[in-house]
Amino acid sequence: MAERTVQIASRHGLHARPASLFTKAARDSGMVVTVTKGEKSGNAASILAVLSLGANCGDTVVLRTEGEGGEDVLERLAELLSTPDEELAE
């Protein structure tokens, strides 16, 4: 199992555009990725699951996946979450 802890950099937290980009990348990876904040966990490819975490700027989440290539997938997803809004727009 691959695991990565990431701090949310988006000033609006994991909402709207950052959440949409994150869930699309999780879906496109072809792997099952779980995202956890505190006691809440969900499928990283589900916009509803991600939004229900209520992750705000500065909060940390844990990403987990299993299988070959999991570290690479988590690296890409972690980069999205740790990138400020203004850099995502470019």
N, CA, C and O atoms as a CHARMM CRD file, in Angstrom:
* protein
*
  360
    1    1 MET  N      0.84800  -1.18900   0.00000 PROA 1      0.00000
    2    1 MET  CA     0.00000   0.00000   0.00000 PROA 1      0.00000
    3    1 MET  C      0.88300   1.23700   0.00000 PROA 1      0.00000
    4    1 MET  O      1.82700   1.34200   0.78200 PROA 1      0.00000
    5    2 ALA  N      0.56700   2.15900  -0.87800 PROA 2      0.00000
    6    2 ALA  CA     1.26600   3.44000  -0.91800 PROA 2      0.00000
    7    2 ALA  C      0.42600   4.46100  -0.16100 PROA 2      0.00000
    8    2 ALA  O     -0.80300   4.44200  -0.23200 PROA 2      0.00000
    9    3 GLU  N      1.09300   5.34300   0.55700 PROA 3      0.00000
   10    3 GLU  CA     0.38600   6.34200   1.35400 PROA 3      0.00000
   11    3 GLU  C      1.15900   7.64900   1.30400 PROA 3      0.00000
   12    3 GLU  O      2.38900   7.65800   1.27500 PROA 3      0.00000
   13    4 ARG  N      0.42100   8.75500   1.29300 PROA 4      0.00000
   14    4 ARG  CA     1.03100  10.07000   1.25100 PROA 4      0.00000
   15    4 ARG  C      0.17500  11.03500   2.05200 PROA 4      0.00000
   16    4 ARG  O     -1.04400  11.06100   1.88100 PROA 4      0.00000
   17    5 THR  N      0.78500  11.82700   2.92100 PROA 5      0.00000
   18    5 THR  CA     0.09800  12.88000   3.66500 PROA 5      0.00000
   19    5 THR  C      0.39900  14.20400   2.97800 PROA 5      0.00000
   20    5 THR  O      1.55300  14.51500   2.68400 PROA 5      0.00000
   21    6 VAL  N     -0.66000  14.98500   2.72400 PROA 6      0.00000
   22    6 VAL  CA    -0.53000  16.21700   1.94900 PROA 6      0.00000
   23    6 VAL  C     -1.26700  17.35000   2.65100 PROA 6      0.00000
   24    6 VAL  O     -2.34700  17.15000   3.20800 PROA 6      0.00000
   25    7 GLN  N     -0.67600  18.53600   2.62100 PROA 7      0.00000
   26    7 GLN  CA    -1.33600  19.72900   3.14400 PROA 7      0.00000
   27    7 GLN  C     -2.02200  20.44800   1.97900 PROA 7      0.00000
   28    7 GLN  O     -1.42000  20.65600   0.92500 PROA 7      0.00000
   29    8 ILE  N     -3.28300  20.82300   2.18100 PROA 8      0.00000
   30    8 ILE  CA    -4.07500  21.50300   1.15300 PROA 8      0.00000
   31    8 ILE  C     -3.56200  22.93900   0.99300 PROA 8      0.00000
   32    8 ILE  O     -3.50900  23.69000   1.96700 PROA 8      0.00000
   33    9 ALA  N     -3.18500  23.31900  -0.23200 PROA 9      0.00000
   34    9 ALA  CA    -2.63500  24.65300  -0.49100 PROA 9      0.00000
   35    9 ALA  C     -3.66300  25.62800  -1.04600 PROA 9      0.00000
   36    9 ALA  O     -3.46900  26.84100  -0.96400 PROA 9      0.00000
   37   10 SER  N     -4.75200  25.11900  -1.60800 PROA 10     0.00000
   38   10 SER  CA    -5.76700  25.99900  -2.19300 PROA 10     0.00000
   39   10 SER  C     -6.36000  26.90100  -1.11300 PROA 10     0.00000
   40   10 SER  O     -6.79000  26.42000  -0.06500 PROA 10     0.00000
   41   11 ARG  N     -6.38100  28.19500  -1.36500 PROA 11     0.00000
   42   11 ARG  CA    -6.89500  29.12400  -0.34200 PROA 11     0.00000
   43   11 ARG  C     -8.37000  28.89800  -0.03100 PROA 11     0.00000
   44   11 ARG  O     -8.85300  29.33000   1.01600 PROA 11     0.00000
   45   12 HSD  N     -9.08700  28.22900  -0.92500 PROA 12     0.00000
   46   12 HSD  CA   -10.49800  27.92200  -0.69800 PROA 12     0.00000
   47   12 HSD  C    -10.68200  26.48400  -0.21000 PROA 12     0.00000
   48   12 HSD  O    -11.81100  26.01700  -0.06100 PROA 12     0.00000
   49   13 GLY  N     -9.59400  25.79500   0.03400 PROA 13     0.00000
   50   13 GLY  CA    -9.67300  24.40900   0.45900 PROA 13     0.00000
   51   13 GLY  C     -9.94900  23.49300  -0.72100 PROA 13     0.00000
   52   13 GLY  O     -9.77300  23.86900  -1.88000 PROA 13     0.00000
   53   14 LEU  N    -10.37700  22.30700  -0.40500 PROA 14     0.00000
   54   14 LEU  CA   -10.62400  21.30800  -1.44800 PROA 14     0.00000
   55   14 LEU  C    -12.08100  21.41800  -1.89400 PROA 14     0.00000
   56   14 LEU  O    -12.90400  20.54800  -1.61000 PROA 14     0.00000
   57   15 HSD  N    -12.37500  22.50800  -2.59700 PROA 15     0.00000
   58   15 HSD  CA   -13.72900  22.80300  -3.06600 PROA 15     0.00000
   59   15 HSD  C    -13.67900  23.20600  -4.53500 PROA 15     0.00000
   60   15 HSD  O    -12.62500  23.57200  -5.05500 PROA 15     0.00000
   61   16 ALA  N    -14.81500  23.13600  -5.18600 PROA 16     0.00000
   62   16 ALA  CA   -15.00400  23.59800  -6.57000 PROA 16     0.00000
   63   16 ALA  C    -13.89300  23.14100  -7.51600 PROA 16     0.00000
   64   16 ALA  O    -13.70500  21.94200  -7.72300 PROA 16     0.00000
   65   17 ARG  N    -13.16500  24.08600  -8.08300 PROA 17     0.00000
   66   17 ARG  CA   -12.18800  23.75400  -9.12200 PROA 17     0.00000
   67   17 ARG  C    -11.07700  22.81800  -8.62700 PROA 17     0.00000
   68   17 ARG  O    -10.79500  21.82500  -9.29700 PROA 17     0.00000
   69   18 PRO  N    -10.43700  23.09000  -7.48800 PROA 18     0.00000
   70   18 PRO  CA    -9.38200  22.16000  -7.05000 PROA 18     0.00000
   71   18 PRO  C     -9.90300  20.73600  -6.84400 PROA 18     0.00000
   72   18 PRO  O     -9.22100  19.77000  -7.18300 PROA 18     0.00000
   73   19 ALA  N    -11.10300  20.60700  -6.29200 PROA 19     0.00000
   74   19 ALA  CA   -11.67800  19.27700  -6.07700 PROA 19     0.00000
   75   19 ALA  C    -11.98900  18.60000  -7.40300 PROA 19     0.00000
   76   19 ALA  O    -11.78900  17.39400  -7.54800 PROA 19     0.00000
   77   20 SER  N    -12.47400  19.36400  -8.36400 PROA 20     0.00000
   78   20 SER  CA   -12.78300  18.81100  -9.67700 PROA 20     0.00000
   79   20 SER  C    -11.52100  18.30500 -10.38000 PROA 20     0.00000
   80   20 SER  O    -11.51600  17.20900 -10.94200 PROA 20     0.00000
   81   21 LEU  N    -10.45900  19.10200 -10.34500 PROA 21     0.00000
   82   21 LEU  CA    -9.19100  18.68300 -10.95300 PROA 21     0.00000
   83   21 LEU  C     -8.63400  17.43600 -10.25800 PROA 21     0.00000
   84   21 LEU  O     -8.13100  16.52300 -10.91100 PROA 21     0.00000
   85   22 PHE  N     -8.73100  17.41200  -8.92900 PROA 22     0.00000
   86   22 PHE  CA    -8.22400  16.29300  -8.14400 PROA 22     0.00000
   87   22 PHE  C     -8.98900  15.00500  -8.45100 PROA 22     0.00000
   88   22 PHE  O     -8.37500  13.96500  -8.69100 PROA 22     0.00000
   89   23 THR  N    -10.32700  15.06600  -8.44500 PROA 23     0.00000
   90   23 THR  CA   -11.11700  13.85600  -8.68700 PROA 23     0.00000
   91   23 THR  C    -10.93300  13.35200 -10.11500 PROA 23     0.00000
   92   23 THR  O    -10.91100  12.14300 -10.34500 PROA 23     0.00000
   93   24 LYS  N    -10.80100  14.26200 -11.07400 PROA 24     0.00000
   94   24 LYS  CA   -10.56400  13.84300 -12.45800 PROA 24     0.00000
   95   24 LYS  C     -9.21900  13.11500 -12.56400 PROA 24     0.00000
   96   24 LYS  O     -9.12300  12.07500 -13.21600 PROA 24     0.00000
   97   25 ALA  N     -8.19700  13.65800 -11.93000 PROA 25     0.00000
   98   25 ALA  CA    -6.87800  13.01300 -11.96100 PROA 25     0.00000
   99   25 ALA  C     -6.92000  11.64700 -11.28500 PROA 25     0.00000
  100   25 ALA  O     -6.27400  10.70600 -11.74500 PROA 25     0.00000
  101   26 ALA  N     -7.67500  11.53500 -10.20000 PROA 26     0.00000
  102   26 ALA  CA    -7.81300  10.24600  -9.50500 PROA 26     0.00000
  103   26 ALA  C     -8.51600   9.23600 -10.41300 PROA 26     0.00000
  104   26 ALA  O     -8.08100   8.08800 -10.51600 PROA 26     0.00000
  105   27 ARG  N     -9.59700   9.65600 -11.06800 PROA 27     0.00000
  106   27 ARG  CA   -10.32100   8.78300 -12.00400 PROA 27     0.00000
  107   27 ARG  C     -9.42400   8.35300 -13.15400 PROA 27     0.00000
  108   27 ARG  O     -9.37400   7.17600 -13.51200 PROA 27     0.00000
  109   28 ASP  N     -8.71900   9.31800 -13.72700 PROA 28     0.00000
  110   28 ASP  CA    -7.86800   9.05800 -14.88800 PROA 28     0.00000
  111   28 ASP  C     -6.68900   8.13600 -14.56600 PROA 28     0.00000
  112   28 ASP  O     -6.11300   7.53200 -15.47100 PROA 28     0.00000
  113   29 SER  N     -6.33400   8.02700 -13.30500 PROA 29     0.00000
  114   29 SER  CA    -5.20200   7.17900 -12.91500 PROA 29     0.00000
  115   29 SER  C     -5.50600   5.69600 -13.11600 PROA 29     0.00000
  116   29 SER  O     -4.59600   4.88300 -13.27300 PROA 29     0.00000
  117   30 GLY  N     -6.79300   5.35300 -13.10900 PROA 30     0.00000
  118   30 GLY  CA    -7.18500   3.95400 -13.25100 PROA 30     0.00000
  119   30 GLY  C     -7.01100   3.13500 -11.97600 PROA 30     0.00000
  120   30 GLY  O     -7.22000   1.92200 -11.98200 PROA 30     0.00000
  121   31 MET  N     -6.63000   3.79300 -10.88600 PROA 31     0.00000
  122   31 MET  CA    -6.43600   3.10000  -9.61200 PROA 31     0.00000
  123   31 MET  C     -7.50000   3.56200  -8.62400 PROA 31     0.00000
  124   31 MET  O     -8.06600   4.64700  -8.75700 PROA 31     0.00000
  125   32 VAL  N     -7.75800   2.71600  -7.63200 PROA 32     0.00000
  126   32 VAL  CA    -8.64700   3.11000  -6.54400 PROA 32     0.00000
  127   32 VAL  C     -7.79600   3.86200  -5.53200 PROA 32     0.00000
  128   32 VAL  O     -6.85600   3.31200  -4.95800 PROA 32     0.00000
  129   33 VAL  N     -8.13900   5.12900  -5.32300 PROA 33     0.00000
  130   33 VAL  CA    -7.41200   5.97800  -4.38600 PROA 33     0.00000
  131   33 VAL  C     -8.39500   6.41000  -3.30500 PROA 33     0.00000
  132   33 VAL  O     -9.50900   6.84300  -3.59900 PROA 33     0.00000
  133   34 THR  N     -7.96900   6.28800  -2.06300 PROA 34     0.00000
  134   34 THR  CA    -8.78200   6.72300  -0.93000 PROA 34     0.00000
  135   34 THR  C     -8.17500   7.99700  -0.36400 PROA 34     0.00000
  136   34 THR  O     -6.95700   8.10300  -0.22200 PROA 34     0.00000
  137   35 VAL  N     -9.03200   8.96500  -0.03900 PROA 35     0.00000
  138   35 VAL  CA    -8.58100  10.20100   0.58900 PROA 35     0.00000
  139   35 VAL  C     -9.24600  10.28100   1.96100 PROA 35     0.00000
  140   35 VAL  O    -10.44400  10.02900   2.09600 PROA 35     0.00000
  141   36 THR  N     -8.45800  10.63400   2.97700 PROA 36     0.00000
  142   36 THR  CA    -8.94100  10.66300   4.35500 PROA 36     0.00000
  143   36 THR  C     -8.57400  11.97600   5.01900 PROA 36     0.00000
  144   36 THR  O     -7.45200  12.46600   4.88900 PROA 36     0.00000
  145   37 LYS  N     -9.55000  12.54100   5.74200 PROA 37     0.00000
  146   37 LYS  CA    -9.30200  13.70000   6.60200 PROA 37     0.00000
  147   37 LYS  C     -9.94000  13.37600   7.93600 PROA 37     0.00000
  148   37 LYS  O    -11.15900  13.23600   8.03600 PROA 37     0.00000
  149   38 GLY  N     -9.12400  13.25800   8.94800 PROA 38     0.00000
  150   38 GLY  CA    -9.64000  12.89900  10.27200 PROA 38     0.00000
  151   38 GLY  C    -10.28100  11.53300  10.23500 PROA 38     0.00000
  152   38 GLY  O     -9.64200  10.55200   9.85600 PROA 38     0.00000
  153   39 GLU  N    -11.53900  11.46200  10.62600 PROA 39     0.00000
  154   39 GLU  CA   -12.27600  10.19900  10.66300 PROA 39     0.00000
  155   39 GLU  C    -13.03100   9.91000   9.36400 PROA 39     0.00000
  156   39 GLU  O    -13.57800   8.82000   9.19500 PROA 39     0.00000
  157   40 LYS  N    -13.06200  10.87800   8.45200 PROA 40     0.00000
  158   40 LYS  CA   -13.80200  10.71700   7.19400 PROA 40     0.00000
  159   40 LYS  C    -12.88400  10.22000   6.08100 PROA 40     0.00000
  160   40 LYS  O    -11.76500  10.70500   5.91500 PROA 40     0.00000
  161   41 SER  N    -13.37900   9.24400   5.32500 PROA 41     0.00000
  162   41 SER  CA   -12.64600   8.72300   4.16400 PROA 41     0.00000
  163   41 SER  C    -13.59800   8.58200   2.99900 PROA 41     0.00000
  164   41 SER  O    -14.80700   8.44000   3.18100 PROA 41     0.00000
  165   42 GLY  N    -13.04200   8.62300   1.80000 PROA 42     0.00000
  166   42 GLY  CA   -13.86100   8.42200   0.61300 PROA 42     0.00000
  167   42 GLY  C    -13.01600   8.13400  -0.60600 PROA 42     0.00000
  168   42 GLY  O    -11.79000   8.23800  -0.58100 PROA 42     0.00000
  169   43 ASN  N    -13.69900   7.77400  -1.66500 PROA 43     0.00000
  170   43 ASN  CA   -13.06500   7.50600  -2.94700 PROA 43     0.00000
  171   43 ASN  C    -12.61400   8.83800  -3.54700 PROA 43     0.00000
  172   43 ASN  O    -13.42800   9.74200  -3.73900 PROA 43     0.00000
  173   44 ALA  N    -11.32700   8.95800  -3.84000 PROA 44     0.00000
  174   44 ALA  CA   -10.77700  10.20900  -4.36200 PROA 44     0.00000
  175   44 ALA  C    -11.33200  10.56000  -5.74000 PROA 44     0.00000
  176   44 ALA  O    -11.21100  11.70600  -6.17300 PROA 44     0.00000
  177   45 ALA  N    -11.93500   9.60200  -6.43400 PROA 45     0.00000
  178   45 ALA  CA   -12.50800   9.85900  -7.74900 PROA 45     0.00000
  179   45 ALA  C    -13.94600  10.37400  -7.66600 PROA 45     0.00000
  180   45 ALA  O    -14.54900  10.68500  -8.69400 PROA 45     0.00000
  181   46 SER  N    -14.49500  10.46500  -6.46700 PROA 46     0.00000
  182   46 SER  CA   -15.87400  10.91300  -6.27600 PROA 46     0.00000
  183   46 SER  C    -15.89900  12.35300  -5.77300 PROA 46     0.00000
  184   46 SER  O    -15.41700  12.63900  -4.67700 PROA 46     0.00000
  185   47 ILE  N    -16.45900  13.25200  -6.56900 PROA 47     0.00000
  186   47 ILE  CA   -16.52300  14.65600  -6.17300 PROA 47     0.00000
  187   47 ILE  C    -17.31500  14.81700  -4.87600 PROA 47     0.00000
  188   47 ILE  O    -16.94500  15.62500  -4.02500 PROA 47     0.00000
  189   48 LEU  N    -18.39800  14.05800  -4.71600 PROA 48     0.00000
  190   48 LEU  CA   -19.19000  14.16500  -3.48300 PROA 48     0.00000
  191   48 LEU  C    -18.40600  13.70500  -2.26700 PROA 48     0.00000
  192   48 LEU  O    -18.47800  14.32800  -1.20800 PROA 48     0.00000
  193   49 ALA  N    -17.65400  12.61300  -2.41000 PROA 49     0.00000
  194   49 ALA  CA   -16.83900  12.10700  -1.29500 PROA 49     0.00000
  195   49 ALA  C    -15.76100  13.11700  -0.92100 PROA 49     0.00000
  196   49 ALA  O    -15.50500  13.34600   0.26100 PROA 49     0.00000
  197   50 VAL  N    -15.13300  13.71700  -1.91800 PROA 50     0.00000
  198   50 VAL  CA   -14.05900  14.67800  -1.66300 PROA 50     0.00000
  199   50 VAL  C    -14.61300  15.94000  -1.00800 PROA 50     0.00000
  200   50 VAL  O    -14.04400  16.43100  -0.03200 PROA 50     0.00000
  201   51 LEU  N    -15.71400  16.46800  -1.53300 PROA 51     0.00000
  202   51 LEU  CA   -16.30500  17.67700  -0.96300 PROA 51     0.00000
  203   51 LEU  C    -16.79900  17.44100   0.46000 PROA 51     0.00000
  204   51 LEU  O    -16.73600  18.34400   1.29400 PROA 51     0.00000
  205   52 SER  N    -17.29200  16.23400   0.74400 PROA 52     0.00000
  206   52 SER  CA   -17.83000  15.93900   2.07700 PROA 52     0.00000
  207   52 SER  C    -16.74600  15.90500   3.15000 PROA 52     0.00000
  208   52 SER  O    -17.06100  15.94000   4.34000 PROA 52     0.00000
  209   53 LEU  N    -15.48200  15.83800   2.75500 PROA 53     0.00000
  210   53 LEU  CA   -14.39600  15.86700   3.73700 PROA 53     0.00000
  211   53 LEU  C    -14.28800  17.23300   4.41800 PROA 53     0.00000
  212   53 LEU  O    -13.83800  17.33400   5.55900 PROA 53     0.00000
  213   54 GLY  N    -14.70400  18.27100   3.70900 PROA 54     0.00000
  214   54 GLY  CA   -14.61200  19.62200   4.26900 PROA 54     0.00000
  215   54 GLY  C    -13.17300  20.06000   4.49000 PROA 54     0.00000
  216   54 GLY  O    -12.87700  20.72900   5.48000 PROA 54     0.00000
  217   55 ALA  N    -12.27800  19.69500   3.58800 PROA 55     0.00000
  218   55 ALA  CA   -10.86000  20.03000   3.72800 PROA 55     0.00000
  219   55 ALA  C    -10.61800  21.49100   3.36500 PROA 55     0.00000
  220   55 ALA  O    -10.93000  21.92500   2.25600 PROA 55     0.00000
  221   56 ASN  N    -10.06400  22.23600   4.30200 PROA 56     0.00000
  222   56 ASN  CA    -9.78000  23.65300   4.11000 PROA 56     0.00000
  223   56 ASN  C     -8.28900  23.89100   3.89700 PROA 56     0.00000
  224   56 ASN  O     -7.47200  22.99100   4.09300 PROA 56     0.00000
  225   57 CYS  N     -7.94900  25.09600   3.50000 PROA 57     0.00000
  226   57 CYS  CA    -6.55700  25.47400   3.30600 PROA 57     0.00000
  227   57 CYS  C     -5.77300  25.20500   4.59200 PROA 57     0.00000
  228   57 CYS  O     -6.18300  25.61500   5.67800 PROA 57     0.00000
  229   58 GLY  N     -4.65800  24.52100   4.45500 PROA 58     0.00000
  230   58 GLY  CA    -3.82100  24.20200   5.61000 PROA 58     0.00000
  231   58 GLY  C     -4.12700  22.86500   6.25600 PROA 58     0.00000
  232   58 GLY  O     -3.31200  22.34700   7.01900 PROA 58     0.00000
  233   59 ASP  N     -5.29500  22.29500   5.96400 PROA 59     0.00000
  234   59 ASP  CA    -5.63200  20.96800   6.49300 PROA 59     0.00000
  235   59 ASP  C     -4.76200  19.91600   5.82800 PROA 59     0.00000
  236   59 ASP  O     -4.25800  20.12500   4.72400 PROA 59     0.00000
  237   60 THR  N     -4.58900  18.79300   6.49400 PROA 60     0.00000
  238   60 THR  CA    -3.86500  17.68600   5.88000 PROA 60     0.00000
  239   60 THR  C     -4.82400  16.54700   5.57700 PROA 60     0.00000
  240   60 THR  O     -5.77000  16.29400   6.32200 PROA 60     0.00000
  241   61 VAL  N     -4.56200  15.87200   4.48000 PROA 61     0.00000
  242   61 VAL  CA    -5.31300  14.68400   4.08800 PROA 61     0.00000
  243   61 VAL  C     -4.31200  13.57200   3.81800 PROA 61     0.00000
  244   61 VAL  O     -3.14000  13.82400   3.54000 PROA 61     0.00000
  245   62 VAL  N     -4.79400  12.34200   3.90400 PROA 62     0.00000
  246   62 VAL  CA    -3.96500  11.17900   3.62600 PROA 62     0.00000
  247   62 VAL  C     -4.50600  10.49800   2.38200 PROA 62     0.00000
  248   62 VAL  O     -5.69600  10.19300   2.30200 PROA 62     0.00000
  249   63 LEU  N     -3.63800  10.26100   1.41700 PROA 63     0.00000
  250   63 LEU  CA    -3.98700   9.55600   0.18800 PROA 63     0.00000
  251   63 LEU  C     -3.42800   8.14800   0.27100 PROA 63     0.00000
  252   63 LEU  O     -2.28700   7.95000   0.68800 PROA 63     0.00000
  253   64 ARG  N     -4.24200   7.15400  -0.13200 PROA 64     0.00000
  254   64 ARG  CA    -3.79600   5.76100  -0.11500 PROA 64     0.00000
  255   64 ARG  C     -4.23800   5.06000  -1.39000 PROA 64     0.00000
  256   64 ARG  O     -5.31500   5.32100  -1.92500 PROA 64     0.00000
  257   65 THR  N     -3.38300   4.16800  -1.85900 PROA 65     0.00000
  258   65 THR  CA    -3.72100   3.32500  -2.98800 PROA 65     0.00000
  259   65 THR  C     -2.89200   2.05700  -2.90500 PROA 65     0.00000
  260   65 THR  O     -1.88700   2.00200  -2.19700 PROA 65     0.00000
  261   66 GLU  N     -3.32000   1.04400  -3.63200 PROA 66     0.00000
  262   66 GLU  CA    -2.58300  -0.21000  -3.68200 PROA 66     0.00000
  263   66 GLU  C     -2.25700  -0.53500  -5.12600 PROA 66     0.00000
  264   66 GLU  O     -2.92600  -0.07000  -6.04900 PROA 66     0.00000
  265   67 GLY  N     -1.24200  -1.32100  -5.30400 PROA 67     0.00000
  266   67 GLY  CA    -0.90700  -1.78500  -6.64100 PROA 67     0.00000
  267   67 GLY  C      0.31700  -1.11500  -7.22100 PROA 67     0.00000
  268   67 GLY  O      0.82300  -0.11300  -6.71500 PROA 67     0.00000
  269   68 GLU  N      0.76300  -1.70800  -8.29600 PROA 68     0.00000
  270   68 GLU  CA     1.94900  -1.21700  -8.99400 PROA 68     0.00000
  271   68 GLU  C      1.68300   0.16700  -9.56000 PROA 68     0.00000
  272   68 GLU  O      0.63400   0.41300 -10.15600 PROA 68     0.00000
  273   69 GLY  N      2.62300   1.05500  -9.37500 PROA 69     0.00000
  274   69 GLY  CA     2.47900   2.42400  -9.86200 PROA 69     0.00000
  275   69 GLY  C      1.78700   3.34500  -8.88300 PROA 69     0.00000
  276   69 GLY  O      1.58000   4.52100  -9.18400 PROA 69     0.00000
  277   70 GLY  N      1.42800   2.84200  -7.72600 PROA 70     0.00000
  278   70 GLY  CA     0.71400   3.63700  -6.73300 PROA 70     0.00000
  279   70 GLY  C      1.47700   4.86100  -6.26100 PROA 70     0.00000
  280   70 GLY  O      0.88600   5.92200  -6.06000 PROA 70     0.00000
  281   71 GLU  N      2.77700   4.72500  -6.08500 PROA 71     0.00000
  282   71 GLU  CA     3.59000   5.86000  -5.63900 PROA 71     0.00000
  283   71 GLU  C      3.54600   6.99900  -6.65600 PROA 71     0.00000
  284   71 GLU  O      3.45700   8.16800  -6.28200 PROA 71     0.00000
  285   72 ASP  N      3.61000   6.65400  -7.94400 PROA 72     0.00000
  286   72 ASP  CA     3.56500   7.67600  -8.99500 PROA 72     0.00000
  287   72 ASP  C      2.21400   8.38600  -9.02400 PROA 72     0.00000
  288   72 ASP  O      2.14600   9.60500  -9.18600 PROA 72     0.00000
  289   73 VAL  N      1.15200   7.62200  -8.86600 PROA 73     0.00000
  290   73 VAL  CA    -0.19500   8.20200  -8.84300 PROA 73     0.00000
  291   73 VAL  C     -0.32700   9.15800  -7.66500 PROA 73     0.00000
  292   73 VAL  O     -0.81800  10.27600  -7.82100 PROA 73     0.00000
  293   74 LEU  N      0.11100   8.72000  -6.48800 PROA 74     0.00000
  294   74 LEU  CA     0.00500   9.57800  -5.30500 PROA 74     0.00000
  295   74 LEU  C      0.87200  10.82200  -5.44600 PROA 74     0.00000
  296   74 LEU  O      0.50400  11.88700  -4.94800 PROA 74     0.00000
  297   75 GLU  N      1.99200  10.71000  -6.10000 PROA 75     0.00000
  298   75 GLU  CA     2.85500  11.87400  -6.33300 PROA 75     0.00000
  299   75 GLU  C      2.11800  12.92600  -7.16100 PROA 75     0.00000
  300   75 GLU  O      2.14600  14.11000  -6.82700 PROA 75     0.00000
  301   76 ARG  N      1.46000  12.49900  -8.23700 PROA 76     0.00000
  302   76 ARG  CA     0.71500  13.43300  -9.08800 PROA 76     0.00000
  303   76 ARG  C     -0.46100  14.06300  -8.33400 PROA 76     0.00000
  304   76 ARG  O     -0.70200  15.26500  -8.44700 PROA 76     0.00000
  305   77 LEU  N     -1.18600  13.25300  -7.57100 PROA 77     0.00000
  306   77 LEU  CA    -2.32600  13.77300  -6.81800 PROA 77     0.00000
  307   77 LEU  C     -1.87300  14.71500  -5.70800 PROA 77     0.00000
  308   77 LEU  O     -2.50800  15.74200  -5.46900 PROA 77     0.00000
  309   78 ALA  N     -0.78900  14.37500  -5.03500 PROA 78     0.00000
  310   78 ALA  CA    -0.25900  15.22600  -3.97000 PROA 78     0.00000
  311   78 ALA  C      0.18100  16.57300  -4.53700 PROA 78     0.00000
  312   78 ALA  O      0.00300  17.60800  -3.89300 PROA 78     0.00000
  313   79 GLU  N      0.74500  16.56100  -5.72300 PROA 79     0.00000
  314   79 GLU  CA     1.17100  17.80600  -6.35500 PROA 79     0.00000
  315   79 GLU  C     -0.02700  18.72300  -6.61400 PROA 79     0.00000
  316   79 GLU  O      0.06700  19.93500  -6.41700 PROA 79     0.00000
  317   80 LEU  N     -1.14400  18.15400  -7.05200 PROA 80     0.00000
  318   80 LEU  CA    -2.35500  18.95800  -7.26700 PROA 80     0.00000
  319   80 LEU  C     -2.83000  19.60100  -5.97200 PROA 80     0.00000
  320   80 LEU  O     -3.18000  20.78100  -5.95300 PROA 80     0.00000
  321   81 LEU  N     -2.84400  18.82700  -4.89100 PROA 81     0.00000
  322   81 LEU  CA    -3.35000  19.33900  -3.62200 PROA 81     0.00000
  323   81 LEU  C     -2.41100  20.35400  -2.99000 PROA 81     0.00000
  324   81 LEU  O     -2.86300  21.24300  -2.26800 PROA 81     0.00000
  325   82 SER  N     -1.14500  20.24200  -3.24000 PROA 82     0.00000
  326   82 SER  CA    -0.17300  21.14600  -2.61100 PROA 82     0.00000
  327   82 SER  C      0.17800  22.34800  -3.48100 PROA 82     0.00000
  328   82 SER  O      1.10500  23.09600  -3.17000 PROA 82     0.00000
  329   83 THR  N     -0.56400  22.53000  -4.57200 PROA 83     0.00000
  330   83 THR  CA    -0.33300  23.65900  -5.47400 PROA 83     0.00000
  331   83 THR  C     -1.38400  24.74600  -5.19000 PROA 83     0.00000
  332   83 THR  O     -2.58200  24.46200  -5.20300 PROA 83     0.00000
  333   84 PRO  N     -0.93900  25.99100  -4.93300 PROA 84     0.00000
  334   84 PRO  CA    -1.89000  27.07900  -4.68800 PROA 84     0.00000
  335   84 PRO  C     -2.79900  27.33300  -5.89100 PROA 84     0.00000
  336   84 PRO  O     -2.43700  27.02600  -7.02700 PROA 84     0.00000
  337   85 ASP  N     -3.97800  27.89300  -5.63300 PROA 85     0.00000
  338   85 ASP  CA    -4.98300  28.16600  -6.67500 PROA 85     0.00000
  339   85 ASP  C     -4.40600  28.89700  -7.88700 PROA 85     0.00000
  340   85 ASP  O     -4.63900  28.50300  -9.03000 PROA 85     0.00000
  341   86 GLU  N     -3.66400  29.94900  -7.62700 PROA 86     0.00000
  342   86 GLU  CA    -3.18300  30.77300  -8.72800 PROA 86     0.00000
  343   86 GLU  C     -2.25100  29.99400  -9.66400 PROA 86     0.00000
  344   86 GLU  O     -2.17500  30.31200 -10.85100 PROA 86     0.00000
  345   87 GLU  N     -1.55600  29.00100  -9.16100 PROA 87     0.00000
  346   87 GLU  CA    -0.69900  28.18800 -10.01200 PROA 87     0.00000
  347   87 GLU  C     -1.49300  27.14200 -10.79400 PROA 87     0.00000
  348   87 GLU  O     -1.08100  26.74400 -11.88400 PROA 87     0.00000
  349   88 LEU  N     -2.62900  26.69300 -10.25000 PROA 88     0.00000
  350   88 LEU  CA    -3.48500  25.73400 -10.96200 PROA 88     0.00000
  351   88 LEU  C     -4.12600  26.37600 -12.19300 PROA 88     0.00000
  352   88 LEU  O     -4.41900  25.69800 -13.17800 PROA 88     0.00000
  353   89 ALA  N     -4.33500  27.67700 -12.12500 PROA 89     0.00000
  354   89 ALA  CA    -4.99800  28.38900 -13.21700 PROA 89     0.00000
  355   89 ALA  C     -4.11800  28.52100 -14.44600 PROA 89     0.00000
  356   89 ALA  O     -4.61400  28.79000 -15.54000 PROA 89     0.00000
  357   90 GLU  N     -2.81500  28.33500 -14.27500 PROA 90     0.00000
  358   90 GLU  CA    -1.89700  28.50200 -15.41300 PROA 90     0.00000
  359   90 GLU  C     -1.93400  27.34900 -16.35600 PROA 90     0.00000
  360   90 GLU  O     -1.21800  27.34700 -17.35800 PROA 90     0.00000
